[in-house]
Amino acid sequence: MAWGSAAYRFSQRNEAQFVTIQHGLQTPYAPPLAFGTHLLAFSQADADFWISGRTDVTAQVVGSQLFWEASQQPAVDPAEILSTPLFLGQMHGAELPRASFAYSTLKFTRENKAIYRPHPSEKDKLSLLTHGLMDRLGIEVDRSQRPLNQVNNPIVSIFSTGVLEAAIRGVPAWVYHPHPPQWLQDFWERYGMSPWGSEPTPAPQLPSREPAETIAHILTQSLEN
């Protein structure tokens, strides 16, 4: 993006180290790392995937601040988990064709009487038309915008980070796509996400130190050197 490009040009002019901090789960559609980047990654698997054999990029594993913060929430009592699945929308995404997102969503919600939770970015006309179609088909659309960490429904999505956030809180969570492309199957495997119909997704491993603290320490050391 524009700010990142400007920061990179500034680092090159001043012979400064350029650091990229991973903020989300990585698909093959993520942009390549800038030349000479030092990557602060969620996991070694993420670092290996993003670097893809390049020798100009270095990496350290710091963990995910998003998952760390999810782990600070109280664990959900199994007796409080509801029975109706909540399908997390991702129709704003560019990783799959819009028709693929819509078909998977409609198929799952109708077959499992699930609630659909639109992504906050689903504000374009096509998404709103799809939400209206769901209403007419009798699919409940959750427009409450409740924070996900306050939801006790089982969570299902195509590849949302919400699946792992839910697993950390002790909420059953799965991924679903009726005909997943190979990259999506590889994605599920890399993050340990369980397909619908199997055992729920296990919580990802968390570091012993808060990632934000680790990142601050790394950047401080970099400035001192």
Disulfide bonds with the S-S distance in Angstrom:
none
